[in-house]
Amino acid sequence: MQYYLDTGQLVSVLPDWSRPPTALHILYPPNRHQSARLKVFTEWVMHTFGVRE
């Protein structure tokens, strides 16, 4: 999205306003090993939504 803001294709309507952070949880059974798919998905979610450990 930053690309579109930088090129002027999108403009910020309310630049001084931002929505409050929202919690995001990924749940899986604790008695199982994380599969490769689950690890990749978890990393993608953390990267996409800017989650910090």
N, CA, C and O atoms as a printed pandas DataFrame, in Angstrom:
     atom_number atom_name residue_name chain_id  residue_number  x_coord  y_coord  z_coord
0              1         N          MET        A               1    0.817   -1.173    0.000
1              2        CA          MET        A               1    0.000    0.000    0.000
2              3         C          MET        A               1    0.873    1.253    0.000
3              4         O          MET        A               1    0.496    2.274   -0.575
4              5         N          GLN        A               2    2.029    1.178    0.638
5              6        CA          GLN        A               2    2.908    2.344    0.697
6              7         C          GLN        A               2    3.287    2.828   -0.704
7              8         O          GLN        A               2    3.422    4.029   -0.937
8              9         N          TYR        A               3    3.459    1.881   -1.638
9             10        CA          TYR        A               3    3.784    2.244   -3.019
10            11         C          TYR        A               3    2.708    3.161   -3.594
11            12         O          TYR        A               3    3.022    4.164   -4.236
12            13         N          TYR        A               4    1.454    2.823   -3.367
13            14        CA          TYR        A               4    0.352    3.606   -3.927
14            15         C          TYR        A               4    0.238    4.982   -3.266
15            16         O          TYR        A               4   -0.141    5.959   -3.912
16            17         N          LEU        A               5    0.566    5.047   -1.984
17            18        CA          LEU        A               5    0.592    6.351   -1.325
18            19         C          LEU        A               5    1.740    7.196   -1.866
19            20         O          LEU        A               5    1.575    8.388   -2.126
20            21         N          ASP        A               6    2.911    6.567   -2.034
21            22        CA          ASP        A               6    4.086    7.292   -2.531
22            23         C          ASP        A               6    3.896    7.812   -3.953
23            24         O          ASP        A               6    4.384    8.893   -4.285
24            25         N          THR        A               7    3.187    7.048   -4.800
25            26        CA          THR        A               7    2.990    7.466   -6.189
26            27         C          THR        A               7    1.793    8.392   -6.371
27            28         O          THR        A               7    1.574    8.914   -7.464
28            29         N          GLY        A               8    1.013    8.600   -5.300
29            30        CA          GLY        A               8   -0.138    9.486   -5.391
30            31         C          GLY        A               8   -1.399    8.814   -5.896
31            32         O          GLY        A               8   -2.413    9.486   -6.085
32            33         N          GLN        A               9   -1.369    7.506   -6.120
33            34        CA          GLN        A               9   -2.569    6.806   -6.568
34            35         C          GLN        A               9   -3.596    6.694   -5.439
35            36         O          GLN        A               9   -4.798    6.611   -5.689
36            37         N          LEU        A              10   -3.112    6.693   -4.207
37            38        CA          LEU        A              10   -3.973    6.755   -3.024
38            39         C          LEU        A              10   -3.581    7.981   -2.222
39            40         O          LEU        A              10   -2.409    8.356   -2.174
40            41         N          VAL        A              11   -4.562    8.600   -1.595
41            42        CA          VAL        A              11   -4.278    9.727   -0.731
42            43         C          VAL        A              11   -4.878    9.448    0.642
43            44         O          VAL        A              11   -5.933    8.822    0.751
44            45         N          SER        A              12   -4.218    9.904    1.663
45            46        CA          SER        A              12   -4.711    9.747    3.021
46            47         C          SER        A              12   -5.804   10.770    3.270
47            48         O          SER        A              12   -5.595   11.965    3.065
48            49         N          VAL        A              13   -6.966   10.314    3.709
49            50        CA          VAL        A              13   -8.094   11.210    3.945
50            51         C          VAL        A              13   -8.033   11.792    5.361
51            52         O          VAL        A              13   -8.313   12.973    5.567
52            53         N          LEU        A              14   -7.666   10.958    6.325
53            54        CA          LEU        A              14   -7.558   11.405    7.713
54            55         C          LEU        A              14   -6.162   11.067    8.240
55            56         O          LEU        A              14   -6.008   10.102    8.988
56            57         N          PRO        A              15   -5.153   11.838    7.866
57            58        CA          PRO        A              15   -3.776   11.479    8.209
58            59         C          PRO        A              15   -3.479   11.470    9.717
59            60         O          PRO        A              15   -2.562   10.774   10.153
60            61         N          ASP        A              16   -4.229   12.221   10.509
61            62        CA          ASP        A              16   -3.967   12.283   11.944
62            63         C          ASP        A              16   -4.712   11.204   12.735
63            64         O          ASP        A              16   -4.565   11.125   13.955
64            65         N          TRP        A              17   -5.492   10.391   12.071
65            66        CA          TRP        A              17   -6.282    9.369   12.751
66            67         C          TRP        A              17   -5.747    7.982   12.417
67            68         O          TRP        A              17   -5.379    7.707   11.275
68            69         N          SER        A              18   -5.707    7.126   13.409
69            70        CA          SER        A              18   -5.383    5.725   13.169
70            71         C          SER        A              18   -6.244    4.884   14.104
71            72         O          SER        A              18   -6.603    5.309   15.202
72            73         N          ARG        A              19   -6.561    3.691   13.642
73            74        CA          ARG        A              19   -7.402    2.843   14.476
74            75         C          ARG        A              19   -6.556    2.169   15.544
75            76         O          ARG        A              19   -5.359    1.957   15.346
76            77         N          PRO        A              20   -7.161    1.834   16.662
77            78        CA          PRO        A              20   -6.405    1.187   17.734
78            79         C          PRO        A              20   -5.943   -0.205   17.320
79            80         O          PRO        A              20   -6.585   -0.844   16.487
80            81         N          PRO        A              21   -4.845   -0.680   17.886
81            82        CA          PRO        A              21   -4.356   -2.014   17.537
82            83         C          PRO        A              21   -5.383   -3.085   17.904
83            84         O          PRO        A              21   -6.116   -2.950   18.883
84            85         N          THR        A              22   -5.420   -4.125   17.120
85            86        CA          THR        A              22   -6.327   -5.238   17.344
86            87         C          THR        A              22   -5.511   -6.504   17.574
87            88         O          THR        A              22   -4.548   -6.782   16.860
88            89         N          ALA        A              23   -5.916   -7.260   18.582
89            90        CA          ALA        A              23   -5.204   -8.509   18.880
90            91         C          ALA        A              23   -5.494   -9.549   17.798
91            92         O          ALA        A              23   -6.604   -9.632   17.272
92            93         N          LEU        A              24   -4.486  -10.325   17.486
93            94        CA          LEU        A              24   -4.620  -11.395   16.499
94            95         C          LEU        A              24   -3.989  -12.645   17.101
95            96         O          LEU        A              24   -2.846  -12.613   17.557
96            97         N          HIS        A              25   -4.736  -13.741   17.100
97            98        CA          HIS        A              25   -4.257  -14.980   17.706
98            99         C          HIS        A              25   -4.272  -16.108   16.693
99           100         O          HIS        A              25   -5.195  -16.220   15.887
100          101         N          ILE        A              26   -3.250  -16.938   16.738
101          102        CA          ILE        A              26   -3.207  -18.162   15.935
102          103         C          ILE        A              26   -3.192  -19.310   16.934
103          104         O          ILE        A              26   -2.276  -19.422   17.750
104          105         N          LEU        A              27   -4.202  -20.153   16.868
105          106        CA          LEU        A              27   -4.329  -21.257   17.811
106          107         C          LEU        A              27   -4.126  -22.587   17.107
107          108         O          LEU        A              27   -4.597  -22.793   15.988
108          109         N          TYR        A              28   -3.424  -23.477   17.773
109          110        CA          TYR        A              28   -3.228  -24.830   17.275
110          111         C          TYR        A              28   -3.044  -25.739   18.482
111          112         O          TYR        A              28   -2.651  -25.265   19.548
112          113         N          PRO        A              29   -3.316  -27.030   18.341
113          114        CA          PRO        A              29   -3.199  -27.944   19.483
114          115         C          PRO        A              29   -1.774  -27.971   20.028
115          116         O          PRO        A              29   -0.827  -28.121   19.255
116          117         N          PRO        A              30   -1.602  -27.830   21.341
117          118        CA          PRO        A              30   -0.266  -27.780   21.923
118          119         C          PRO        A              30    0.462  -29.127   21.923
119          120         O          PRO        A              30    1.682  -29.168   22.078
120          121         N          ASN        A              31   -0.266  -30.212   21.753
121          122        CA          ASN        A              31    0.355  -31.529   21.817
122          123         C          ASN        A              31    0.883  -32.009   20.464
123          124         O          ASN        A              31    1.330  -33.149   20.342
124          125         N          ARG        A              32    0.833  -31.171   19.480
125          126        CA          ARG        A              32    1.330  -31.540   18.147
126          127         C          ARG        A              32    2.539  -30.691   17.796
127          128         O          ARG        A              32    2.680  -29.562   18.267
128          129         N          HIS        A              33    3.398  -31.239   16.975
129          130        CA          HIS        A              33    4.523  -30.457   16.470
130          131         C          HIS        A              33    4.010  -29.502   15.401
131          132         O          HIS        A              33    3.061  -29.811   14.679
132          133         N          GLN        A              34    4.648  -28.340   15.310
133          134        CA          GLN        A              34    4.264  -27.393   14.257
134          135         C          GLN        A              34    4.708  -27.955   12.918
135          136         O          GLN        A              34    5.870  -28.316   12.730
136          137         N          SER        A              35    3.764  -28.021   11.996
137          138        CA          SER        A              35    4.117  -28.453   10.643
138          139         C          SER        A              35    4.820  -27.305    9.934
139          140         O          SER        A              35    4.777  -26.159   10.382
140          141         N          ALA        A              36    5.464  -27.631    8.827
141          142        CA          ALA        A              36    6.138  -26.588    8.035
142          143         C          ALA        A              36    5.124  -25.564    7.545
143          144         O          ALA        A              36    5.409  -24.367    7.521
144          145         N          ARG        A              37    3.944  -26.028    7.157
145          146        CA          ARG        A              37    2.905  -25.098    6.684
146          147         C          ARG        A              37    2.486  -24.128    7.780
147          148         O          ARG        A              37    2.323  -22.933    7.534
148          149         N          LEU        A              38    2.313  -24.650    8.990
149          150        CA          LEU        A              38    1.913  -23.793   10.099
150          151         C          LEU        A              38    2.999  -22.768   10.413
151          152         O          LEU        A              38    2.696  -21.602   10.665
152          153         N          LYS        A              39    4.250  -23.189   10.400
153          154        CA          LYS        A              39    5.354  -22.257   10.663
154          155         C          LYS        A              39    5.410  -21.156    9.610
155          156         O          LYS        A              39    5.577  -19.982    9.942
156          157         N          VAL        A              40    5.269  -21.533    8.344
157          158        CA          VAL        A              40    5.301  -20.537    7.259
158          159         C          VAL        A              40    4.121  -19.591    7.376
159          160         O          VAL        A              40    4.277  -18.382    7.209
160          161         N          PHE        A              41    2.939  -20.129    7.663
161          162        CA          PHE        A              41    1.751  -19.288    7.809
162          163         C          PHE        A              41    1.922  -18.314    8.972
163          164         O          PHE        A              41    1.613  -17.129    8.841
164          165         N          THR        A              42    2.409  -18.804   10.098
165          166        CA          THR        A              42    2.613  -17.958   11.268
166          167         C          THR        A              42    3.605  -16.837   10.965
167          168         O          THR        A              42    3.369  -15.684   11.327
168          169         N          GLU        A              43    4.694  -17.165   10.313
169          170        CA          GLU        A              43    5.678  -16.144    9.939
170          171         C          GLU        A              43    5.083  -15.121    8.980
171          172         O          GLU        A              43    5.353  -13.925    9.094
172          173         N          TRP        A              44    4.267  -15.596    8.028
173          174        CA          TRP        A              44    3.625  -14.689    7.076
174          175         C          TRP        A              44    2.684  -13.725    7.795
175          176         O          TRP        A              44    2.683  -12.527    7.512
176          177         N          VAL        A              45    1.886  -14.248    8.722
177          178        CA          VAL        A              45    0.951  -13.393    9.475
178          179         C          VAL        A              45    1.730  -12.348   10.269
179          180         O          VAL        A              45    1.371  -11.171   10.274
180          181         N          MET        A              46    2.790  -12.778   10.933
181          182        CA          MET        A              46    3.588  -11.837   11.727
182          183         C          MET        A              46    4.207  -10.757   10.849
183          184         O          MET        A              46    4.233   -9.587   11.231
184          185         N          HIS        A              47    4.700  -11.138    9.686
185          186        CA          HIS        A              47    5.303  -10.172    8.762
186          187         C          HIS        A              47    4.240   -9.243    8.176
187          188         O          HIS        A              47    4.433   -8.029    8.125
188          189         N          THR        A              48    3.127   -9.810    7.738
189          190        CA          THR        A              48    2.071   -9.026    7.073
190          191         C          THR        A              48    1.423   -8.018    8.015
191          192         O          THR        A              48    1.154   -6.879    7.632
192          193         N          PHE        A              49    1.175   -8.448    9.251
193          194        CA          PHE        A              49    0.459   -7.572   10.175
194          195         C          PHE        A              49    1.385   -6.852   11.146
195          196         O          PHE        A              49    0.919   -6.203   12.082
196          197         N          GLY        A              50    2.689   -6.959   10.929
197          198        CA          GLY        A              50    3.653   -6.206   11.716
198          199         C          GLY        A              50    3.738   -6.626   13.169
199          200         O          GLY        A              50    4.005   -5.800   14.043
200          201         N          VAL        A              51    3.516   -7.890   13.432
201          202        CA          VAL        A              51    3.561   -8.384   14.808
202          203         C          VAL        A              51    5.008   -8.549   15.224
203          204         O          VAL        A              51    5.828   -9.068   14.467
204          205         N          ARG        A              52    5.313   -8.109   16.421
205          206        CA          ARG        A              52    6.655   -8.247   16.981
206          207         C          ARG        A              52    6.607   -9.221   18.138
207          208         O          ARG        A              52    5.675   -9.192   18.941
208          209         N          GLU        A              53    7.608  -10.085   18.228
209          210        CA          GLU        A              53    7.643  -11.040   19.340
210          211         C          GLU        A              53    8.185  -10.381   20.576
211          212         O          GLU        A              53    8.292  -11.023   21.621
